[in-house]
């Protein structure tokens, strides 16, 4: 019996030994991978390159005992960088006909340039911006700006339309640095003035969209189309130098690292987890559509009777929007910082609604209508975007870049929808039909805002009351 039992008792021992060997083999494999990573990390060339790329002036280095203060000067620098970085996407808009002649292509082919750049920007939003939750933002931002500025040289020099199109796409992918700066502002600015700090950078974004069209049209009118591209090349290197010497280092919000694909999937999970984020995304989608609808169809209205303005005068309408945008930071300090975000969003939508109704139904008779509309929708959209960001940046402090990615993708889709719908409706029914669609979009956004109270943690309902003051203001 004992001899018969001996083999059965030996089997577990043999299995244990084989399991132990497999475990040791797995550990050896894991250790081998770690050794390989260590070799790469400890490689002299790799270390030298990283030291050069990540070198930080002493006053900008991170000190946990004395973290960098978010000064007004740094805030304005971020706003300046946002203005002339996002402008890269819009320099081509007023000169597409000139680019068509320069590259000997049709107007339809030239129209691919803004389409390709918008597609590249969307790719950058989705695939690069979430990395801001892993990497140290200073080094990441500087690398992207250097890459964009260097690649931009190709746009200044090339005579090939295919090359111009390809480089336009590549540079648009990396032109997302303002979207990395916004979550950083949310990290650096104290909560009681976060909306004001964000408003300066958001104002820079909106300013860039308008000033790019203005500068491009004027410079091309009196010089060559390449002048605006050389101007952008120089400004981008100026931004790189200024940020290198003044942008503070800031530690990663997730120093342990996150799996990249899980990180992308987590953006989708956030949408189903946070009602405030969904509300902001839907409102952002609808409000951004009225912005592009207006500025796209305005050219058609002003270039046809009874106005028949030339391109320079039409371009000067951007000054109205610029004036409205400059009011934004002062408005944020007076209103948005004092009340819950949804209250400021509703106020902004109300401005948009009043301005759009006036501009839509008087625009065929007097130019005063579109002027009032331009001012109202610019300040209204700006205040609603600032308030939305102020609200969503509070939900997951360690995932602000991913939160911002979700919000900006909805805004971007709204811009595309506004352009497409505005063009089609204008072709069918003119200025009044396209403007009426904007009125409908604003009313839809207002309904979304009223679907839940500011203090209701759920998806819908008025639980918690309608007190509009922030907790710290009570």
N, C-alpha and C positions, 0 to 999 in steps of 0.2 A: 504493500500500500504506500509505504514511504517512497519507494522508488517510482511508483506510478504518479505520486503527487509532485515529485521533484521538477519534472519539466513544466508543469502548469505554474508552479511558483517562480520558475526562472523566466517565464514569458514576460511578466510585468517588468522584471529587472531589465530584460533586453529592450523592451519598449521604452523604459525610462532612460536607458543609456542612449538609444537612438534619438529620443526626444531631446535629451541634453545636448547631443551632438548637433542636432538641427538648430537648437537655440543658440549654441555657440557659433554655428555657421552664420546664423542671422546676425548675431552681434558682430561677427567679423566683417560681414558685408556692410552693416551700419557704420562700424568703425572705419572701414575703408572709404565709405562715402564722406565721412567727417574729415578723414585725412586729406581727401582730394579737395574738399572745400577749404580746408586749412591751408593747403599748398597754394591755392589760388589767392586766398586772403593774404597770405604771408609773402606772396611773390613780390620781389623788389620793384619790378616795373609797375605792377598793378597798384602797389602802395604809393609809388611816386605819382602816378597819374591821379589817384584819388586825393592825395594831399594837395595837389595843384588845384583840382576842381573844387574841393571842399574847403580850401583855405578861407578863413574868415577873419576880418579885421578885429582887433582886440575888443573894441567897443561894441561889436555886434555879436560876440560869442555868448552862448547860453550859460548863465550862472543861476542855478536853482535857488541860491540864497538871495540873489538880487536880479529877478527876472526883468527883461527889457520893458520899459514903459512905452505905451502906445501914445506917442505924441501927435499933435496936430500936423507937424511937419512930415512925419512918416505916413500919416493918413493921406495927406495931399500928394505925397510921392506915389502911393498906391493908386490914387485916383488918376494921376497923370499917366502912369504906366498902363492902367486899364483903358484910358481914352485912346492912346496911340497904338495899343496892341490890337484891340478889337477893330480899330479903323482899317487894319489890313484886309478885312473881309469885304470892305465896302468901297475902297478906292476905285474899283473897276466899274461900279454901277452906272455913273453918269457918262462914261467914256466908251461904252461897249461898241458904239458905231464907229468910233475912231480906231479902236483895236481891230475891228473887222477889216477896215481899210488897210491898216498897218500890216496885218498878217495875211492879207489877201484871202479872207474867208467870208462866208455869208454872215448876216446878222444872227441867224439861227445858231450857227456854230459859235459865234462870239458869246451868245447867251449861255453857253455851257460853262463859261468861266465862273459866274456867281453860283451856278448850280453845283459845280464841282467843289467850290470852296465851302459852300454850306454843308455839303456832304462830308467833307474832311473835318469841318468843325464839329459836326455831330459825332463822328468817329472819335475825335479827341475827347469830347465830353464823356462819352461812354467808356472808353478804354484807358484814357490817361488820367482824368480827374480823380477817379477813385484811388489812384496810387498815392494821392496826397494824404490818405489815412495811414500809409505805411512809411513813406520816405520823409526825411527832414525837408520841410518845404523850401528853405532857402536854396539848397543845392539843386533841388528839382526844378525850381522856377528859373534859376540862372542858366542851367543847362538847356532848358527849352527855349529861352530867349536867345541864347547864343546860337543854337541850331537854326531857329527861325530866321534870325538876322543874316546868318551866313548863307542859308539857302536862298534868301530873298535877293541876293546879288545876281542869281541866275535870271530872275524876272527882269532885272534892270538891263541885262546884256543880251538875252537870247533873241534870235530872229525867227525861231521855229515856234509855230503855234502849238504843236504837240508837246514840246518841251515846256512851254509857258503853262499849258494846261496841267501837266504832270506836277510841276513845281508848285503851282497854285494849290493843288490838292495837298501836297506834303506840308507846305507851310501852314495851311489852314488847320491841319491836324494838331500841330504844336502851338497854335495861337489860342491856347486855352489858359494861359497863365493868369488872367484876371479871375477865372473861376477857381483857381487855387488860392488866390489872395483873399477872396471873400470869406471862406471858412477860417482863414488865418486871422482876419480882422475879428471874426466872431470869437476866436480864442483869446486874442490880445486885448480887445476893448472891454472895459468894465461893463457889467450888465446895464447900469443906469444910463450909459451913453452909447450902447451898442447900435441902436437904430441910427443915431447921428453919424457914427463912424461908418456904418454900412452905406448910408446915403451918399457919402462922398465918393465911394468906389462905384456904387451903382450909377451915380450921376456921371462918372467918368465913362462907364460902359455906354450909356445912352448918348452921351456927348460924342463919343467916338463914332457911333452910327451916323450921326448927323454931320459932324465936322468933316468926316472923310468925303462925303458927297460934295460939300461946299468947297473944300480945298482942291479936290480932284478936278471939279468943273472949272474953277478959276485958273488954276495952273495950266491945265491943258488948253484952255481958251487962248492964253497968251504965250505959252511956250510949247514944249513937246509933252506927249503923254508920259514919257519916261521920267519927266521931272518929278512927278508925284511919287514914283517908285523909288527914285534916288532919295527923295526927302524921307520916305518911310525907312529906307535902309539906314540913313544916318540917325534918325530918331530912335530906332530900335537899339542901336549900339549905345546911344546916349542913355537909354533906359537901363541897359545892361550895366553900364559903368555906375550909374547912380544907385541901383539896387545892390551892386556888389559892395559898395562902401557904406550903405546906410540900412539895408534890410537886415533885421536881427535874425539870428539863428533861433530855431525853436524845435524842441524835441519832437520825435514822432509820437502821435497819440496812441499808437499801437506798437511799442518797441519790440514786442515778441514776434511781430510779423503775422500776416494773415494769408491764407491760400488765396491766390489771385482770383480763381474761378468761383470759389465760395464767396469772395468779397463782391464780385459782380452779381451773384445770385442773391446776396443779402440786400441789394438795392430793391429787388422785386419784393422781397419779404417785408421790407420797411413799408412799402405801399399798402400792404394788407394789415400792417400792425398799427400804424399811426393815422387816425382820422384827420389830425391837423395837417399832416403832409399831403394827404389826398385832397383835402379842401384847397390847400395852397396850389397844388399842381393843376387842379381843374380851373381855378380862378386865373392862374398864370397863363394857361392855355388860351382861354377866351379873351383875356385882356391884351395879350401880345398879338392876337390876330387883328384887333382893331388898329393897332399901331401900323402894321405893315399894309393893311388894307387902305388906310388913309394915305400914307406916303407913296404907295404905288399908284393909286388912282388920281392923286392930286396933280401929277404931271399931265395926265390926259385932260383933266378939267382946265388947267391954266394955259395949256398950249392950244386949246381950241376956242372958237368964239363963245362968249363975247370978249374973252380976255386976250387970247393969242399972244401970250408972253413968250419971250425967248428963254433959252436954257439958263442964262445967267440970272435973270430975275426970278425964275422958278427956284434956282439954287439958293437964292437969298431967303426963301421961306424957311430954310433950316435955321436961320438966326432966331426965328420965333421960338422954335423948339429949344434952342440953346439957352435962350433967356429963361424959359420955364424950368429947364433942368438946373440952372444955377440957383434957383429958389429952393430946390429940394433939401439941401442940408439944413437951412434955417427952418424950413417947415418941419423937418424931422425932429429937430430939437424942441420945437414948440408944441408939437402934437403927438408924433409917433412914440416918442420916449415916455409920454405921460399916460397913454391909454393902451388897452389890450390891442394886439395886432389886427384882429378882425374889424375893430371899429375904424381904424385908419384905412383898412382895405375898402370898407363900405364908403367912407368919405371920398377916397380916390375914385371909386367907380361912379359915384354921384357926379363928380366933376366931369368925368369922361362922358357920362350920359347927357348932361346938359350941353356940353360943348359939341357932341356929335349930333344931337338934335338940331341945334342952331346951324351948324355947318352944313348938314345934309340938306335941310329944307330951305336954306337961303343961299346956298353956294352957287346956284345957277343965276342969281340975280345980283349979288354983291360979293365982292372979294372979302368983305369983313367977316362973313360967315366962316370960310376956311381958316382965316387968321385966328379967330376966337377958338375954333375947334383945335387947331394945332397947339395953342397954349394950354387948353383945358386937358386934352388927352395926354400930353407929355407930362404935365405935373400930376395928373391922376394916375397914370400907369406907373410913374416913378414912385409915388407914395405907396401904391398897393404892392409893388415889388419889394420895396424896403421893408414894409410891415410884414409881408409874407416871410421874408428871409429871417427877420427878427424872431418870428414865431417858430419856424421850423428848426433853426439852429439850436433851440433849447431842448429838443426832444432826445437827441443822442449826441452828446458832446464829443465822444470819441469817433463818431462816424459822420462828421459834418461835411466832409468832401463827398461822401456817398449821398447824403441827404441833398446837398446842392446839385449833384449830378441828376438825381431824380427830378428835382424842380426845374432845372435848366433844360432837360430833355423835353419836358412838357411845354415850356416856354418856346423852345425852338420849333417844336411841331406846330404850335399855335401860329408862329410867324409864317411858316410855310403854308399853313391852311389859309391864313389871312391874305397872303399874296395870291394864291390860286383862286380862292373864292372871289376876291375883289376884282381881279382881272376878268373872270368869267361873267360876273354879274354886271360889271361896267359895260362889257361888250353887248350884253343883252338889254340892259335897261338904263345905262348911264350912271351918273353920279348919285342920283337919289336912290336907286336900287342897291348899289353897293354900300352906301351909307346906312340904309335901312337894315342891312344885314348886321352892321356893327352895332346898331341900337339893340337888335335881338341878342347879340353876343353879350353885351353889357348886362341886359336884363337877366340872362341866364346866369351870369356870374353873381349878380346880386341875390338870386334865389338860392344859390349854393351857400352864400355867406349867411343867409337867414335860416338855413336848414338846421343849424345847431347853435346853441349859445356858447359864448367864449369859455364858460366854465364847465361845460358838459364834456366828460372824457370819452363819451361814446361817439357813435357815428352820426346820430341824428337826434333831435329833440332839444328842449329848452331847459333841461335839468341844470340847476346851479345858478339860475338867474341871468340877468342881462347887465350886471354892473360892468361898466366899460373901463374903469380905472385899474391900473396895474396894482398888484398887491403892495409893492414898495411905495406906491403913491398914496395909499390909504392912511 
